[in-house]
Amino acid sequence: MDVPLWLALLVVGYLGVKLVRPPWWLIAVLLLGGFLLADSVLAPVIDSLTK
């Protein structure tokens, strides 16, 4: 069974928020930081490390 990455991330994120209860500012910082890292010069390095 093939599950799209966005669906898997959505489920993991939902369960993480429901079970761990992190503060909303931490979620916002992590999302914004990931978005900014994806458009930085470090993006190719991160991409090669995750593959």
PDB file of N, CA, C and O in Angstrom, chain B, residues numbered from 101:
ATOM      1  N   MET B 101       0.837  -1.173   0.000  1.00  0.00           N
ATOM      2  CA  MET B 101       0.000   0.000   0.000  1.00  0.00           C
ATOM      3  C   MET B 101       0.886   1.241   0.000  1.00  0.00           C
ATOM      4  O   MET B 101       1.776   1.382   0.839  1.00  0.00           O
ATOM      5  N   ASP B 102       0.636   2.127  -0.937  1.00  0.00           N
ATOM      6  CA  ASP B 102       1.400   3.373  -1.031  1.00  0.00           C
ATOM      7  C   ASP B 102       0.625   4.502  -0.364  1.00  0.00           C
ATOM      8  O   ASP B 102      -0.518   4.787  -0.722  1.00  0.00           O
ATOM      9  N   VAL B 103       1.266   5.138   0.608  1.00  0.00           N
ATOM     10  CA  VAL B 103       0.662   6.260   1.316  1.00  0.00           C
ATOM     11  C   VAL B 103       1.432   7.515   0.923  1.00  0.00           C
ATOM     12  O   VAL B 103       2.659   7.539   1.017  1.00  0.00           O
ATOM     13  N   PRO B 104       0.731   8.558   0.483  1.00  0.00           N
ATOM     14  CA  PRO B 104       1.437   9.798   0.141  1.00  0.00           C
ATOM     15  C   PRO B 104       2.139  10.390   1.360  1.00  0.00           C
ATOM     16  O   PRO B 104       1.662  10.265   2.489  1.00  0.00           O
ATOM     17  N   LEU B 105       3.263  11.027   1.117  1.00  0.00           N
ATOM     18  CA  LEU B 105       4.049  11.608   2.205  1.00  0.00           C
ATOM     19  C   LEU B 105       3.247  12.653   2.965  1.00  0.00           C
ATOM     20  O   LEU B 105       3.319  12.700   4.193  1.00  0.00           O
ATOM     21  N   TRP B 106       2.494  13.483   2.278  1.00  0.00           N
ATOM     22  CA  TRP B 106       1.733  14.536   2.949  1.00  0.00           C
ATOM     23  C   TRP B 106       0.695  13.946   3.899  1.00  0.00           C
ATOM     24  O   TRP B 106       0.428  14.516   4.958  1.00  0.00           O
ATOM     25  N   LEU B 107       0.112  12.814   3.529  1.00  0.00           N
ATOM     26  CA  LEU B 107      -0.879  12.183   4.391  1.00  0.00           C
ATOM     27  C   LEU B 107      -0.212  11.590   5.632  1.00  0.00           C
ATOM     28  O   LEU B 107      -0.732  11.718   6.741  1.00  0.00           O
ATOM     29  N   ALA B 108       0.922  10.952   5.446  1.00  0.00           N
ATOM     30  CA  ALA B 108       1.650  10.379   6.581  1.00  0.00           C
ATOM     31  C   ALA B 108       2.092  11.483   7.543  1.00  0.00           C
ATOM     32  O   ALA B 108       1.979  11.321   8.758  1.00  0.00           O
ATOM     33  N   LEU B 109       2.592  12.599   7.016  1.00  0.00           N
ATOM     34  CA  LEU B 109       3.012  13.708   7.869  1.00  0.00           C
ATOM     35  C   LEU B 109       1.829  14.341   8.585  1.00  0.00           C
ATOM     36  O   LEU B 109       1.949  14.758   9.738  1.00  0.00           O
ATOM     37  N   LEU B 110       0.700  14.414   7.918  1.00  0.00           N
ATOM     38  CA  LEU B 110      -0.494  14.971   8.531  1.00  0.00           C
ATOM     39  C   LEU B 110      -0.965  14.108   9.704  1.00  0.00           C
ATOM     40  O   LEU B 110      -1.328  14.633  10.756  1.00  0.00           O
ATOM     41  N   VAL B 111      -0.959  12.800   9.526  1.00  0.00           N
ATOM     42  CA  VAL B 111      -1.384  11.883  10.588  1.00  0.00           C
ATOM     43  C   VAL B 111      -0.406  11.928  11.761  1.00  0.00           C
ATOM     44  O   VAL B 111      -0.827  11.994  12.916  1.00  0.00           O
ATOM     45  N   VAL B 112       0.891  11.893  11.472  1.00  0.00           N
ATOM     46  CA  VAL B 112       1.900  11.948  12.542  1.00  0.00           C
ATOM     47  C   VAL B 112       1.822  13.280  13.281  1.00  0.00           C
ATOM     48  O   VAL B 112       1.926  13.318  14.508  1.00  0.00           O
ATOM     49  N   GLY B 113       1.641  14.366  12.546  1.00  0.00           N
ATOM     50  CA  GLY B 113       1.518  15.676  13.183  1.00  0.00           C
ATOM     51  C   GLY B 113       0.284  15.782  14.051  1.00  0.00           C
ATOM     52  O   GLY B 113       0.341  16.320  15.156  1.00  0.00           O
ATOM     53  N   TYR B 114      -0.824  15.276  13.563  1.00  0.00           N
ATOM     54  CA  TYR B 114      -2.077  15.312  14.343  1.00  0.00           C
ATOM     55  C   TYR B 114      -1.943  14.498  15.628  1.00  0.00           C
ATOM     56  O   TYR B 114      -2.322  14.954  16.707  1.00  0.00           O
ATOM     57  N   LEU B 115      -1.404  13.296  15.499  1.00  0.00           N
ATOM     58  CA  LEU B 115      -1.229  12.462  16.689  1.00  0.00           C
ATOM     59  C   LEU B 115      -0.230  13.072  17.666  1.00  0.00           C
ATOM     60  O   LEU B 115      -0.410  12.992  18.881  1.00  0.00           O
ATOM     61  N   GLY B 116       0.818  13.679  17.130  1.00  0.00           N
ATOM     62  CA  GLY B 116       1.807  14.320  17.996  1.00  0.00           C
ATOM     63  C   GLY B 116       1.217  15.465  18.791  1.00  0.00           C
ATOM     64  O   GLY B 116       1.511  15.618  19.977  1.00  0.00           O
ATOM     65  N   VAL B 117       0.380  16.277  18.145  1.00  0.00           N
ATOM     66  CA  VAL B 117      -0.242  17.401  18.841  1.00  0.00           C
ATOM     67  C   VAL B 117      -1.242  16.899  19.873  1.00  0.00           C
ATOM     68  O   VAL B 117      -1.319  17.444  20.974  1.00  0.00           O
ATOM     69  N   LYS B 118      -2.005  15.873  19.535  1.00  0.00           N
ATOM     70  CA  LYS B 118      -3.011  15.356  20.467  1.00  0.00           C
ATOM     71  C   LYS B 118      -2.385  14.635  21.663  1.00  0.00           C
ATOM     72  O   LYS B 118      -2.883  14.752  22.783  1.00  0.00           O
ATOM     73  N   LEU B 119      -1.299  13.892  21.437  1.00  0.00           N
ATOM     74  CA  LEU B 119      -0.717  13.083  22.504  1.00  0.00           C
ATOM     75  C   LEU B 119       0.318  13.834  23.338  1.00  0.00           C
ATOM     76  O   LEU B 119       0.350  13.684  24.559  1.00  0.00           O
ATOM     77  N   VAL B 120       1.154  14.632  22.702  1.00  0.00           N
ATOM     78  CA  VAL B 120       2.251  15.291  23.414  1.00  0.00           C
ATOM     79  C   VAL B 120       1.837  16.661  23.938  1.00  0.00           C
ATOM     80  O   VAL B 120       2.371  17.115  24.950  1.00  0.00           O
ATOM     81  N   ARG B 121       0.910  17.321  23.278  1.00  0.00           N
ATOM     82  CA  ARG B 121       0.425  18.648  23.653  1.00  0.00           C
ATOM     83  C   ARG B 121       1.526  19.707  23.727  1.00  0.00           C
ATOM     84  O   ARG B 121       1.689  20.348  24.765  1.00  0.00           O
ATOM     85  N   PRO B 122       2.299  19.906  22.624  1.00  0.00           N
ATOM     86  CA  PRO B 122       3.309  20.965  22.651  1.00  0.00           C
ATOM     87  C   PRO B 122       2.625  22.334  22.573  1.00  0.00           C
ATOM     88  O   PRO B 122       1.491  22.433  22.106  1.00  0.00           O
ATOM     89  N   PRO B 123       3.304  23.380  23.026  1.00  0.00           N
ATOM     90  CA  PRO B 123       2.713  24.724  22.919  1.00  0.00           C
ATOM     91  C   PRO B 123       2.621  25.143  21.445  1.00  0.00           C
ATOM     92  O   PRO B 123       3.437  24.736  20.617  1.00  0.00           O
ATOM     93  N   TRP B 124       1.623  25.953  21.142  1.00  0.00           N
ATOM     94  CA  TRP B 124       1.394  26.355  19.746  1.00  0.00           C
ATOM     95  C   TRP B 124       2.540  27.188  19.189  1.00  0.00           C
ATOM     96  O   TRP B 124       2.809  27.140  17.989  1.00  0.00           O
ATOM     97  N   TRP B 125       3.230  27.962  20.056  1.00  0.00           N
ATOM     98  CA  TRP B 125       4.340  28.752  19.545  1.00  0.00           C
ATOM     99  C   TRP B 125       5.474  27.848  19.075  1.00  0.00           C
ATOM    100  O   TRP B 125       6.178  28.185  18.123  1.00  0.00           O
ATOM    101  N   LEU B 126       5.658  26.700  19.733  1.00  0.00           N
ATOM    102  CA  LEU B 126       6.706  25.761  19.321  1.00  0.00           C
ATOM    103  C   LEU B 126       6.367  25.150  17.959  1.00  0.00           C
ATOM    104  O   LEU B 126       7.246  24.989  17.113  1.00  0.00           O
ATOM    105  N   ILE B 127       5.118  24.819  17.754  1.00  0.00           N
ATOM    106  CA  ILE B 127       4.692  24.285  16.458  1.00  0.00           C
ATOM    107  C   ILE B 127       4.931  25.325  15.364  1.00  0.00           C
ATOM    108  O   ILE B 127       5.423  24.992  14.285  1.00  0.00           O
ATOM    109  N   ALA B 128       4.583  26.583  15.641  1.00  0.00           N
ATOM    110  CA  ALA B 128       4.767  27.650  14.655  1.00  0.00           C
ATOM    111  C   ALA B 128       6.248  27.867  14.345  1.00  0.00           C
ATOM    112  O   ALA B 128       6.618  28.064  13.187  1.00  0.00           O
ATOM    113  N   VAL B 129       7.086  27.831  15.367  1.00  0.00           N
ATOM    114  CA  VAL B 129       8.534  28.019  15.159  1.00  0.00           C
ATOM    115  C   VAL B 129       9.113  26.873  14.321  1.00  0.00           C
ATOM    116  O   VAL B 129       9.921  27.108  13.423  1.00  0.00           O
ATOM    117  N   LEU B 130       8.701  25.637  14.614  1.00  0.00           N
ATOM    118  CA  LEU B 130       9.208  24.496  13.847  1.00  0.00           C
ATOM    119  C   LEU B 130       8.748  24.541  12.395  1.00  0.00           C
ATOM    120  O   LEU B 130       9.533  24.255  11.491  1.00  0.00           O
ATOM    121  N   LEU B 131       7.494  24.895  12.160  1.00  0.00           N
ATOM    122  CA  LEU B 131       6.996  24.996  10.787  1.00  0.00           C
ATOM    123  C   LEU B 131       7.685  26.126  10.021  1.00  0.00           C
ATOM    124  O   LEU B 131       8.088  25.945   8.872  1.00  0.00           O
ATOM    125  N   LEU B 132       7.817  27.279  10.654  1.00  0.00           N
ATOM    126  CA  LEU B 132       8.480  28.407   9.999  1.00  0.00           C
ATOM    127  C   LEU B 132       9.956  28.107   9.762  1.00  0.00           C
ATOM    128  O   LEU B 132      10.492  28.430   8.702  1.00  0.00           O
ATOM    129  N   GLY B 133      10.614  27.493  10.740  1.00  0.00           N
ATOM    130  CA  GLY B 133      12.025  27.135  10.569  1.00  0.00           C
ATOM    131  C   GLY B 133      12.233  26.133   9.445  1.00  0.00           C
ATOM    132  O   GLY B 133      13.180  26.260   8.669  1.00  0.00           O
ATOM    133  N   GLY B 134      11.357  25.138   9.350  1.00  0.00           N
ATOM    134  CA  GLY B 134      11.459  24.173   8.256  1.00  0.00           C
ATOM    135  C   GLY B 134      11.219  24.812   6.910  1.00  0.00           C
ATOM    136  O   GLY B 134      11.894  24.485   5.934  1.00  0.00           O
ATOM    137  N   PHE B 135      10.258  25.726   6.849  1.00  0.00           N
ATOM    138  CA  PHE B 135       9.974  26.426   5.603  1.00  0.00           C
ATOM    139  C   PHE B 135      11.170  27.276   5.175  1.00  0.00           C
ATOM    140  O   PHE B 135      11.533  27.294   3.999  1.00  0.00           O
ATOM    141  N   LEU B 136      11.777  27.976   6.127  1.00  0.00           N
ATOM    142  CA  LEU B 136      12.929  28.819   5.799  1.00  0.00           C
ATOM    143  C   LEU B 136      14.160  27.985   5.448  1.00  0.00           C
ATOM    144  O   LEU B 136      14.933  28.377   4.574  1.00  0.00           O
ATOM    145  N   LEU B 137      14.359  26.845   6.109  1.00  0.00           N
ATOM    146  CA  LEU B 137      15.492  25.978   5.772  1.00  0.00           C
ATOM    147  C   LEU B 137      15.346  25.376   4.380  1.00  0.00           C
ATOM    148  O   LEU B 137      16.345  25.153   3.696  1.00  0.00           O
ATOM    149  N   ALA B 138      14.123  25.113   3.959  1.00  0.00           N
ATOM    150  CA  ALA B 138      13.899  24.514   2.643  1.00  0.00           C
ATOM    151  C   ALA B 138      14.291  25.466   1.527  1.00  0.00           C
ATOM    152  O   ALA B 138      14.554  25.027   0.407  1.00  0.00           O
ATOM    153  N   ASP B 139      14.334  26.764   1.811  1.00  0.00           N
ATOM    154  CA  ASP B 139      14.682  27.745   0.784  1.00  0.00           C
ATOM    155  C   ASP B 139      16.077  28.339   1.006  1.00  0.00           C
ATOM    156  O   ASP B 139      16.418  29.360   0.410  1.00  0.00           O
ATOM    157  N   SER B 140      16.881  27.705   1.858  1.00  0.00           N
ATOM    158  CA  SER B 140      18.200  28.245   2.159  1.00  0.00           C
ATOM    159  C   SER B 140      19.273  27.496   1.373  1.00  0.00           C
ATOM    160  O   SER B 140      18.980  26.580   0.604  1.00  0.00           O
ATOM    161  N   VAL B 141      20.518  27.907   1.583  1.00  0.00           N
ATOM    162  CA  VAL B 141      21.643  27.240   0.918  1.00  0.00           C
ATOM    163  C   VAL B 141      21.904  25.864   1.524  1.00  0.00           C
ATOM    164  O   VAL B 141      22.619  25.052   0.936  1.00  0.00           O
ATOM    165  N   LEU B 142      21.323  25.597   2.701  1.00  0.00           N
ATOM    166  CA  LEU B 142      21.493  24.294   3.341  1.00  0.00           C
ATOM    167  C   LEU B 142      20.541  23.243   2.795  1.00  0.00           C
ATOM    168  O   LEU B 142      20.668  22.067   3.138  1.00  0.00           O
ATOM    169  N   ALA B 143      19.601  23.630   1.962  1.00  0.00           N
ATOM    170  CA  ALA B 143      18.596  22.690   1.457  1.00  0.00           C
ATOM    171  C   ALA B 143      19.217  21.484   0.724  1.00  0.00           C
ATOM    172  O   ALA B 143      18.790  20.356   0.969  1.00  0.00           O
ATOM    173  N   PRO B 144      20.213  21.680  -0.169  1.00  0.00           N
ATOM    174  CA  PRO B 144      20.807  20.502  -0.815  1.00  0.00           C
ATOM    175  C   PRO B 144      21.497  19.556   0.171  1.00  0.00           C
ATOM    176  O   PRO B 144      21.463  18.338  -0.008  1.00  0.00           O
ATOM    177  N   VAL B 145      22.117  20.111   1.203  1.00  0.00           N
ATOM    178  CA  VAL B 145      22.785  19.283   2.205  1.00  0.00           C
ATOM    179  C   VAL B 145      21.760  18.477   2.989  1.00  0.00           C
ATOM    180  O   VAL B 145      21.951  17.283   3.222  1.00  0.00           O
ATOM    181  N   ILE B 146      20.691  19.112   3.390  1.00  0.00           N
ATOM    182  CA  ILE B 146      19.629  18.431   4.131  1.00  0.00           C
ATOM    183  C   ILE B 146      18.989  17.364   3.257  1.00  0.00           C
ATOM    184  O   ILE B 146      18.696  16.264   3.725  1.00  0.00           O
ATOM    185  N   ASP B 147      18.773  17.691   1.985  1.00  0.00           N
ATOM    186  CA  ASP B 147      18.166  16.746   1.061  1.00  0.00           C
ATOM    187  C   ASP B 147      19.046  15.502   0.894  1.00  0.00           C
ATOM    188  O   ASP B 147      18.542  14.379   0.870  1.00  0.00           O
ATOM    189  N   SER B 148      20.356  15.706   0.779  1.00  0.00           N
ATOM    190  CA  SER B 148      21.243  14.553   0.600  1.00  0.00           C
ATOM    191  C   SER B 148      21.343  13.713   1.883  1.00  0.00           C
ATOM    192  O   SER B 148      21.548  12.502   1.814  1.00  0.00           O
ATOM    193  N   LEU B 149      21.199  14.349   3.040  1.00  0.00           N
ATOM    194  CA  LEU B 149      21.245  13.596   4.299  1.00  0.00           C
ATOM    195  C   LEU B 149      19.990  12.757   4.531  1.00  0.00           C
ATOM    196  O   LEU B 149      20.046  11.716   5.185  1.00  0.00           O
ATOM    197  N   THR B 150      18.866  13.212   3.994  1.00  0.00           N
ATOM    198  CA  THR B 150      17.621  12.499   4.226  1.00  0.00           C
ATOM    199  C   THR B 150      17.379  11.386   3.227  1.00  0.00           C
ATOM    200  O   THR B 150      16.444  10.603   3.394  1.00  0.00           O
ATOM    201  N   LYS B 151      18.191  11.300   2.207  1.00  0.00           N
ATOM    202  CA  LYS B 151      17.991  10.254   1.193  1.00  0.00           C
ATOM    203  C   LYS B 151      18.870   9.070   1.450  1.00  0.00           C
ATOM    204  O   LYS B 151      18.832   8.098   0.695  1.00  0.00           O
TER     205      LYS B 151
END
